[in-house]
Amino acid sequence: MAGRRAKCNGCGGEFRLPAAADAPPPPPKAPPQPLHVSFNCALCETRMTVAVSQVGRKAKCPDCGHLTVVPPPPPPKAPVIPAAMFGEQYEVWGVDDAPTPAQQAAVAPPLIAVHCRLCDTLMHARHDQIGASLACPDCGARTEVRPPPARPPAGIQPPTDDGGYELDEASAPTPRPVPKIVAVEAARQHEATRTKQADPRLDKRQAAIEDAKPTMPRVPLVQGAASMLLTAVILKWWISLSCAVTATAWFGLQVLTAFSSGGGAIMALCFFVVGVILGGCTYVAASALWGAIVTESSDGHRWLVDPPGPNFTEWFGDAGYMFVAAAAATLPAWAVVRFVPLGPLDPLATGAAVWAAAFPLTLLSALEEGSAMGVLHLGVWSTLFKRPWAWLLLFAEVAALGYGLGWALGRIPQPVVLGPWVAVAASFVYFRLIGLQGWWLAESLSTEPEEREYDPTDYRQRAAQ
């Protein structure tokens, strides 16, 4: 900057900057003397700091009590002046003299972007380095510098002399991939054709299997109702649940025995807790099987295709459906017992009968809604008026089942031991009938013609009105 003119900030006068002097700059001032000195204990290396006036004396360590002579402070280090501070300095652009970034990019030498072949580090090379290899500063791998790709012309290109546009070869469309579903269907058709050519009877048999659907009998509540219950899967569940219910009943009987014989409340409480836990687990397992029987019976299955799996956490969903449906069925039973004059009828038996009749409606409503809280599905409850004879048949069968269960429990020996086996079997029949009732209603209502929306342009609908 020597020789340039500058302006004084105080008076505003202009002057010319003189040339740099040949003499070195004056030496820097000596640093101030330290006021404290730090040192380590000679025995335990504890760091201590004392005043400079204590140099030469002995200082006592606060940790081990050893006396250590205070050393003098180290001599101050001379400041290191960078070599760039001497001679000509960097010049700073003026406010209006600095070039724009675009001008700097235009003046800068063109560089080629090179990515490391190993770690993808970005490097830059000059045009005279094309063909050479650059060493990556990160991983050390060498990458060949290739010429940059040609840039397409910017802006809208004018048409050619023949009056048409030229398409870039790089923008040509690639072959469209074949959708997976088309490939799968083609493979299936090819396999079917090959099988038919090998043995035509196999093709007819496969078509018969694919087109086979469960055919609903004329009265599902009577025809084929016992087909699902007489299988090995149901037999295994019947034995398991009957044993669990028997054990739960035994613990409940022990609670009453402990209270009546003076065994103490502690023993009765222990039996009660074990009975409640065992009864809850039994209810959850039974709910899973009851739900499977209802859902698969409503689909027309003659046997249990998908029984409850070993993952017991999946059983709690069916337990929730059963609990909410049973709780909702108690409302009409309570209303009948509370507000309807029963006369000589037993209120408890009447309430149980109303509950057994309302429970299929609430359970089928919840399954139709797909939610345990949807116990008031209008389509299911309206079947009481659309298909009353189907519900009357179900109620008659449920009443006969309940009467038979009561008769059996009153006449079998040791009802605490053998009663659960009869009750569990009756529950399977009850839920099988509920599922078949859902299948019957769904199939019978699906055959009704759907209501057409009113179309003012249809002359047939206008004539009917």
KOLVEXGU-42359 format. One record per residue: y, x, z of N, C-alpha, C in turn; residue in three letters. Coordinates in steps of 0.1 Angstrom, whole numbers, plus 2048, in hexadecimal, padded with zeros to 3 digits. Example, Ala and Ser with C-alpha at 12.3 -4.5 7.8 and 13.67 -1.06 7.14 Angstrom:
<doses>
7C788484E7D387B84E7DF88484Eala/7EA8808477F588984780088184Fser/
</doses>
This chain:
<doses>
7F480880080080080080D809800met/80B81680081681F7FF81E81D7F3ala/82C81C7F483481A7E883880C7E6gly/8328027ED8367F47EB8417F17F4arg/8487E67F08547E17F884F7D7802arg/8557D780E8527CE81985F7C981Fala/85E7BE82686A7B882D8687B983Clys/8737BC8428737BD8518737AF857cys/86B7AD86186A7A086887779E871asn/87E7A88758897A787E8967A4877gly/8997AD86E8A67AB8678A57A6859cys/8997A68538987A184689B7AB83Bgly/89E7B783F8A07C18348947C682Egly/8957CB8218897D081A8897DF81Aglu/87D7E581A87C7F381A86F7F6813phe/86D80380F86180880885880F812arg/84B80B81184181181A83F820816leu/84082982083E83781D83083A81Bpro/82D84681681F84B81481984E821ala/80C84E82280585182E80785F832ala/80986283F80C86F8447FF877844ala/8008848427F488D8427F0890850asp/7F988F85A7F58928677EC88786Dala/7E288B8757D988187B7E1878885pro/7DB86D8877E28648917E286A89Fpro/7EB8668A77EB86B8B57DF8678BCpro/7DA8708C57CE86D8CD7D08608D5pro/7C58598D77C784D8E07C98508EEpro/7CE8478F57D08499047C384A90Blys/7C38519167B785391E7B4846925ala/7A88429267A483692D7A783793Cpro/7AA82C9427AD82D9517A0831959pro/7A383796479883C96C79082F973gln/78383097477C82497A77F823989pro/77F81798E78181499C7748139A4leu/76981199D75C8109A375181899Chis/74781B9A373C82399D72F81C9A1val/72681B99771981499970E81F998ser/70481D9A06F98279A06ED81F9A6phe/6E18269A56D48209AA6D08289B7asn/6C98209BF6C38269CB6B98309C7cys/6B983B9CE6AF8469CA6A18429CEala/69F8389D66918349DB68C8289D4leu/69481D9D468F8109CF69680C9C2cys/69F8149BD6A68119B06AF8049B1glu/6B38019BD6BC7F59BE6CA7F99B9thr/6D07F19B16DD7F49AB6E87F19B6arg/6F17FB9B86FC7FA9C27097FE9BBmet/7147F89C07217FB9BA72B7FD9C6thr/7328089C673B80B9D17488109CBval/7528129D375F8179CE75E8269CBala/76882A9C27688389BE76B8419CAval/77283C9D47758449DF7698489E7ser/75D8429E57518459EC7488509E5gln/74E8569DA7468609D374486C9DCval/7378709DD73387C9E572E8789F2gly/73086B9F772B867A0371D860A01arg/71785DA0C70A856A0C70C847A0Elys/705840A05705831A066F882CA0Aala/6F7822A126EA81DA176E6811A0Elys/6D9812A0A6D4807A016D27FAA09cys/6D77EFA046D57E2A0B6C77DDA0Cpro/6BE7E3A036B07DEA036A77E6A0Basp/6A77F4A0969D7FCA106A4805A1Bcys/6B2805A1B6B880DA266B981CA23gly/6B5820A176B582FA146C4833A11his/6C883FA156D5845A136D584CA06leu/6DE8499FD6DF84F9F06EE8549EEthr/6EF8619E96FC8679E77028609DBval/70F85B9DD7168549D271A85E9C7val/71585D9BB7198679B07278639ABpro/72D86D9A473A86A99E738861992pro/74285A98E74185198274085A975pro/73985596C73785C95F74585E958pro/74686995175386A94A75586093Fpro/76185B93D763850933761856925pro/75B84D91D75885190F764850906lys/7668598FE7728598F477084E8EAala/77A8468E777883B8DE7758408D0pro/76C83A8C976883E8BB7718368B2val/77983E8A978183889F77A838892ile/77882C88B77182C87E779834874pro/77183A86B77784286078083A857ala/77D82D85678582484D793822852ala/79682685F7A38248647AD82F85Emet/7A78398587B08448537B1842844phe/7BC84683E7BE8468307C383882Bgly/7C083681E7C48298187BC81E81Dglu/7C38138207BC8078257BA7FD81Agln/7B27F281E7B07E78147BD7DF812tyr/7C07DC8067CC7D48037C97C5804glu/7D27BE8097D17AF80B7D87A8800val/7D279E7FA7D97967F07E578F7F6trp/7EF78D7EE7FA7857F27F67767F2gly/7FF76D7F77FC75F7F87FA7597EAval/80375D7E18027577D47FB7607C9asp/7F776B7CE7F17757C47E17747C4asp/7DB76E7CE7CD76E7CF7C77667C4ala/7BC76B7BD7B67637B27AD7587B7pro/7AB74E7AF7A27437B37947477B2thr/78B7407B977D7437B87777437AApro/77C73A7A277773A79477B74778Cala/78874C78F78C75878978476478Egln/78176479B77976F7A076B76F79Agln/765762798758761792758766784ala/76376377D76376776F76477776Dala/76B77D77776D78C77676079377Bval/75978C78574D79378B742795780ala/73B7A07817307A2777725798778pro/72079376D71578976D70878F774pro/70278777C6F678B7836EB781780leu/6DF7857816D377D77F6CC77B78Cile/6C976E78F6C276A79B6B376D799ala/6AE7757A36A07797A369A7757B0val/68F76D7B06887697BC67B7727BEhis/6797777CA66E77F7CD6617787CAcys/65877E7C364B7777C06427757CCarg/64577C7D763D77A7E36437727EEleu/64F7747F165676C7FC6617647F8cys/6647647EA66F75B7E467D75E7E9asp/67F76B7ED68C76F7F16957707E5thr/6A276B7E66AB76B7DB6B17797DAleu/6B077F7CE6B778B7CB6BF78A7BEmet/6C87937BB6D17937AF6CF7A17A8his/6CF7A079B6CE7AC7936D87AB788ala/6DC7B77836E57B87776DD7B676Aarg/6E47B475F6DD7B27526D77BF74Ehis/6DC7CB7526D57D774E6C97DA755asp/6C57D175F6B97D37676AE7CA762gln/6B07C37576A67BA75169A7C374Dile/68E7BF7526827C674F67E7D075Agly/6877D37636847DC76E67F7D377Aala/67B7DA7846757D379067E7D579Cser/6817CB7A36897CC7AF6807CB7BBleu/6837D37C567C7D37D26827C87DBala/67A7BF7E167F7B57EA6847BB7F7cys/68F7B87FB6947BE80868C7B8814pro/6857AD81367E7A781E6707AC81Fasp/6687AA81465A7AE8146567BA80Dcys/6607C080565D7CC7FE6567CA7F1gly/6517BE7ED64A7BC7E06547BE7D5ala/64F7C37CA6577C57BE6567B97B4arg/6617B57AF6617A97A66687AD799thr/6637AA78E6697AE7816747A577Eglu/67F7AB77968B7A377568A79E767val/68A79176668878B759695785754arg/6977847476A477F7426A6771746pro/6B276D7486B575F74D6B2755741pro/6AE7497446AB73F73A6B873B733pro/6B77377276C373371F6C8726724ala/6D57257276DB71972C6DE70F720arg/6DB7027226DE6F97186ED6F7716pro/6F16F470A7006F37087056E7711pro/7116EA7177176E071F71F6D6717ala/7206C971D7276BF71671F6B870Cgly/7256AE70571F6A66FB71F6AE6EEile/7136AF6E87126B76DB7146AD6CFgln/71B6B26C571E6A96BA7116A86B2pro/71069D6AA70469B6A27026A6697pro/6F66A76926F46B16876F96AC67Athr/6F76B46706FC6B06636F56A465Dasp/6E86A26606E169765A6E468A661asp/6ED68A66B6F167E6726E867967Dgly/6DE6816816D667E68C6D7687698gly/6D16846A36D168C6AF6C46946B0tyr/6C56A06B56BA6A86B76B66A86C5glu/6A96A56C76A46A46D569F6B26DAleu/6A26B56E669D6C16EC68E6C16EEasp/6876CB6E96796CC6EA6746CC6F9glu/67D6D17026796D27106796C4716ala/6816BB7106826AD7166776A3710ser/66E6A97096636A070365B69A70Fala/65868D70E65068771964268D719pro/63D68F72662F694728625688727thr/61968B72560F68072460E678731pro/60E66B73060E66373C601664743arg/6016657515F46667585ED659758pro/5E06597585D864D7585D8647766val/5DC63B7685DB6357765CD63677Cpro/5CD6387895C063A78F5B762D78Elys/5BE6227905B66157905B0613782ile/5B76177775B161676A5A561F768val/5A662B76E59B63476D58F62F775ala/59262A781587624789580618782val/58861077C58260477557B608769glu/58061276157861775656B61D75Aala/56B62576555E62B76A55562076Eala/55A61577555160A77954B60376Darg/55360076354E5FA75754460374Fgln/54761074F53D619749530619750his/53061975D52461876551C60B763glu/52460076351D5F37615175F2753ala/51E5F87495185F873B50B60073Bthr/50C60C7415006157414F460E748arg/4F76087544EC60175B4E75F5753thr/4EF5EE74C4EA5E37444E25E8739lys/4E55F37324DD5F87284D05FD72Dgln/4D06037394C360873F4BA5FD743ala/4BF5F37494B65E774E4BF5DB74Easp/4BE5D27454C75C67454C55BE752pro/4B95BE7584B75B67644C05BB770arg/4C35C87714CB5CD77B4DA5C777Aleu/4DF5C676E4EC5C076C4ED5B2771asp/4E35AA76E4E259C7734E159B782lys/4D95A47884D85A47964E55A879Darg/4EC5B27984F95B779E5035AC79Dgln/5035A579150D59A79050A58E79Aala/4FD58C79C4FA5827A64FE5857B4ala/4FD5927B75015977C55105967C7ile/51759A7BC52659A7BD52B58C7BEglu/5255827B752A5747B652556C7C2asp/51C5717CA5165697D55205687E0ala/52255C7E552B5587F052354F7F9lys/52754F80652154680F52353780Bpro/51953080A51A52280651A519812thr/52451181452550882051B4FD81Fmet/5134FA82950A4EE8285124E282Apro/50C4D78285134CA8295194C8837arg/5124CB8415164C984F5144D7856val/51E4E085651B4ED85C5184ED86Bpro/51D4E387251B4E388150D4DF884leu/5054DB87A4F74D887D4EE4E1875val/4F14E38684E84EB8604EC4FA861gln/4E25028654E45118654EC516871gly/4EE50E87B4F65128874EF51C88Fala/4E151C88F4DA5258974D6532890ala/4DA5348834D654087C4DC54D882ser/4E854C8864EF55888C4EA55B89Amet/4E65518A14E25538AF4D45598B1leu/4CC5588A74BE55D8A74BD56A8A0leu/4C65738A44C558189E4C458B8A9thr/4C05978A54BE5A28AF4CC5A68B5ala/4D75A68AE4E45AA8B34E85A08BFval/4E65938BC4EA5898C64E058A8D2ile/4D458E8D04CA58F8DB4CE59B8E4leu/4D25A68DE4D75B18E64E35AE8EFlys/4ED5A78E94F95A38F04F55998FBtrp/4EC5908F84E85869024E258C90Etrp/4D959690C4D359D9184DE5A4920ile/4E75AC9194F15B49204FA5AB927ser/5005A192150A599928503590933leu/4F758C9314F058593C4EE58D948ser/4EA59A9464E95A39514F65A5958cys/5015A795150E5A995751359D95Eala/51159195951558596050C58396Cval/50058696C4F75849774FC58E983thr/4FF59A97F5045A498951159F98Fala/51A59998652759498B525588995thr/51C58099251957499A5125799A8ala/50A5839A75045899B450F58E9BDtrp/5195969B752459B9C052C58F9C5phe/52E5859BD53657A9C352E5739CEgly/5215729CD51956C9D75195759E4leu/51A5829E251B58B9EE5285899F5gln/5325869EE53F5849F553E5789FEval/53856D9F9537561A0252D564A0Dleu/52356CA0B51956FA16520577A20thr/528581A1C52F589A26538582A2Fala/53F578A29548570A31541566A3Bphe/536560A3652E557A3E52655DA49ser/521569A47519570A51520579A5Aser/52D579A59535582A62534590A5Egly/532594A525305A2A4E53D5A9A4Egly/5485A2A4E5555A8A4F55C5A7A41gly/56A5A7A425725A5A375725B2A2Eala/56F5BDA3456F5CAA2C5645C9A22ile/5585C6A2654C5C5A1D54E5BAA13met/5545AFA175565A4A0D5615A9A02ala/56B5B0A075755B59FE56F5BF9F4leu/5665C89F855F5D19EF5575CA9E5cys/54F5C09E95475B89DF5515B19D6phe/55C5AC9DB5655A49D256B5AD9C7phe/56F5B99CB5765C39C256C5C79B7val/55F5CA9BB5555CE9B15525C29A8val/5515B69AD54E5AB9A55595A799Bgly/5665A99A05715A69975715B198Bval/56F5BD98E56F5C89845645C597Aile/5585C397F54C5C097654E5B396Eleu/5545A997555659D96D56159E962gly/56B5A69655755A895B5705B094Fgly/5685BA9515615C19465585B893Ecys/5505B09465475A793F54F59D936thr/55A59893B56258E933568595927tyr/56C5A19285725A891C5675AA911val/55B5AE9165505B090C54C5A3906ala/54B59990E54758C9095515868FFala/55E5889025685848F956758A8EBser/5645978EB56259E8DE5575978D6ala/54C5948DD54158E8D55445808D2leu/54B5788DA54F56B8D755856A8CBtrp/5625748CB56B5748C05645788B3gly/55A5818B35535848A754B5798A2ala/5455718AB53D5658A754655B8A1ile/5515588A655A54E8A155F552893val/56455F89256A56388556056487Athr/55456987D54A56A87254455D86Fglu/54355487953E54687654853F86Dser/55554187055F53A86755F53F859ser/55954B85755855184954B54D843asp/54354584A53654184452B54A845gly/52C55584D52155E84F515558857his/50955B8524FD5568594F855F864arg/4FD56B8644FA57586F50657D872trp/50658487D51258C881512599879leu/51B59986F51C5A58665235B086Dval/52E5AD8745365B887B5375B588Aasp/52D5B989252E5B78A05385C08A7pro/53C5BD8B35465C68BA5415D48BApro/54A5DE8B85465EC8B75465F28C5gly/5435FF8C65426058D354F6088DApro/55A6088D256760B8D756C5FF8DFasn/56B5FF8EC56E5F48F557D5F08F5phe/5865FA8F15945F78F15975EC8E6thr/58F5EA8DC5915E08D258D5D28D7glu/5865D18E25825C48E758D5BD8EEtrp/5975C48F35A25BD8FA5AA5B38F2phe/5AA5B58E55B15AC8DC5AA59E8DCgly/59D59E8DB5965918DC59758B8E9asp/5975938F459858E9015A6587903ala/5B058D8FD5BD5868FE5BD5798F6gly/5B75788EB5B656B8E35AF5618ECtyr/5A45658F259C55B8F95A3556906met/5AA55F90C5B155C9195BD552916phe/5C555590C5D154D9095CC53F904val/5C253F8FB5BD5328F65B752A902ala/5B053090B5AA5299175B5524920ala/5BF52C9225CB52792A5D251C924ala/5D451C9165DB5119105D3505910ala/5C55069105BD4FA9105BD4F391Dala/5C14FA9285C24F39355CD4E9936thr/5D84EB92D5E34E192E5DF4D392Bleu/5D84D191F5D44C291D5CA4BE927pro/5C14C792C5B84C29375BF4BE944ala/5CA4C69475D14C29535D94B5951trp/5DF4B49455E64A79425DD49B943ala/5D149C93E5C849093E5C448D94Dval/5C14979555BD4959635C949096Bval/5D54959675E14919705E748496Carg/5E748095F5EF47495C5E6469957phe/5DA46B9535D146094E5C845B95Aval/5C844E95C5BF4489665B144A962pro/5A945196A59B45396759144996Cleu/59544297758C43897D58143F983gly/57443B98056944198756544F981pro/56C45497756846197156C46C97Bleu/56447697B56748298357248A97Dasp/57D48D98458849497E5844A2979pro/57C4A99815784B697D5704B7970leu/5664AD96F55E4AD9635664A8957ala/57049F95957849B94E5814A694Athr/5874AD9535904B994F5884C3948gly/57C4C694C5734D09455704CB937ala/56D4BE93556A4B99285764BA91Fala/5824B692458E4B791C5914C6918val/58F4CF9225914DD91F5884E2914trp/57B4DE9155714E390B5754DD8FDala/57B4D18FC57F4CC8EF58C4D28EAala/5954D68F35A24DC8EE5A14EA8EBala/5974F18F15965008EF5945038E1phe/58B4FC8D95895008CB5964FF8C3pro/59E4F58C65AB4F48BF5B44FF8C2leu/5B65038CE5BF50E8D15BA51B8CCthr/5AD51D8CD5A752A8C85A852B8B9leu/5A45218B15A65218A35B452289Fleu/5BD51C8A65CC51D8A35D052C8A4ser/5CC5338AF5D05408B15CA54A8A6ala/5BE5478A35B854F8985BE54D88Bleu/5C25408885C953D87B5D754387Bglu/5DE5448865EB54A8875EB559887glu/5DF55F88B5DE56D88C5E6572898gly/5E856A8A25EF56D8AF5E95668BAser/5E756D8C55E15668D15EA55B8D6ala/5F755B8D46005518D86015458CFmet/5FC5468C35FD53B8BA5F25308BCgly/5F252A8C75E85208CB5EC5128C6val/5F75108BF5FB5038BB5FE5038ACleu/5F45078A45F55078965F44F9890his/5FE4F58895FF4E78845F34E387Bleu/5EF4ED8725E44EA8695D74E7870gly/5D44EF87B5C84ED8825C84E088Aval/5D34DD8915D44D18995D44C5891trp/5D94C68845DA4BA87C5CC4B6877ser/5C24BF8775B54BB8735AE4B187Cthr/5B44AF8885AF4A48915B149688Aleu/5BB4958815BD48987A5B848986Cphe/5B74968665B24978585A3497858lys/59C49D86258E49E862589499870arg/58B48D874588489882579488884pro/57148587956248587B55C49287Dtrp/56349D87855E4AB87B5604AE889ala/56C4AB88E56F4AE89D5664A58A6trp/5634998A255B4908AB54D4968ABleu/54849B8A053B4A28A053B4AE8A9leu/5454B68A85464C28B15474BE8C0leu/54F4B48C35504B08D15434AB8D6phe/53B4A48CD52E49E8D25244AA8D4ala/5254B48CC51C4BF8CE51F4C78DAglu/52D4C98DC5314D08E852D4C88F5val/52F4BB8F452B4B390051C4B4903ala/5144B48F85054B58FA5024C38FFala/5094CD8FA5074DB8FF50A4DC90Eleu/5164D691251A4D69205104CF929gly/50B4C39245024BB92C4F54C392Dtyr/4F04C99234E44D19244E54DD92Dgly/4F14E492C4F34EF9354F34EB944leu/4FA4E09474FA4DB9554EC4D7959gly/4E44D09504D74CC9544CE4D8957trp/4CF4E394E4C74EF9504CB4F695Dala/4D84F79604DC4FE96C4D74F7978leu/4D64EA9784D24E29834C34E2986gly/4BB4E797C4AD4E697E4A54F397Darg/4AC4FE9794A550B9794A5511987ile/49A51898A49A51E9974A352B997pro/4A952D9A34B25389A54BD53999Agln/4C652F99B4D152E9914DA53A991pro/4DB54299C4E354E99C4DE558993val/4D05599924CA56398A4C855F97Cval/4C355397A4BF54E96C4CB546966leu/4D454196E4DF5399684E754095Fgly/4EB54D9624F45549584ED55694Apro/4E055794A4D955993D4DB54C934trp/4DA54093B4DB5349344EA532930val/4F353593950253393650653C92Aala/50254992A50655291F50154D912val/4F45489114EF5429054F6536901ala/4FA52E90A502522907510526901ala/5165309075235359015225398F3ser/5175408EF5155448E25145388D8phe/50D52E8DC50C5228D451A51B8D3val/52151B8DE52E5148DE53851B8D4tyr/5395288D454252F8CB53D52F8BDphe/53052F8BB52A52D8AE52F5208A8arg/52E5158AF5335088AB5425088A7leu/54A50F8B05585108AD55B51789File/55452289D555529890551521884gly/54651A88654151187B54B506878leu/55150188355B4F78815674FC879gln/56C50887C57650E874573510866gly/56651486356251585556150784Etrp/55C4FD85555B4F084F5694EA84Ctrp/5734EC8555804E78535874EE847leu/5854FC84758C50383C58650082Fala/5794FE82E5734FB8215764ED81Cglu/5774E48265794D68225884D381Eser/5914DA82559F4D88225A34E0816leu/59C4EB81259F4F280659C4EA7F9ser/5934E07FA5904D87EE59A4CE7EBthr/5A44CB7F45AE4C17F25B84C67E8glu/5BD4BD7DF5C74C27D55D44C57DCpro/5DA4D07D75E74D47DD5F24CB7D8glu/5FC4C97E16074C17DE6104C87D4glu/6144C17C961D4C87BF62B4C57C3arg/6344CF7C06424CD7C36484C37B8glu/6524BC7BD6584B27B46604B97A9tyr/65D4B579C6644BB79166B4B078Aasp/6784AF78A67F4A478367D4A3774pro/6794AE76E6764AE7606684A975Cthr/6604A77666524A2763652493763asp/64F48D75765047F75664547875Dtyr/63A47F76062F479767633476776arg/63A48077C63E47E78A64947478Agln/65247378065C46878165645A77Farg/64C45A77764544D77563D449782ala/63845378963144F79563A44A7A0ala/64744F7A065044A7A965543C7A6gln/
</doses>
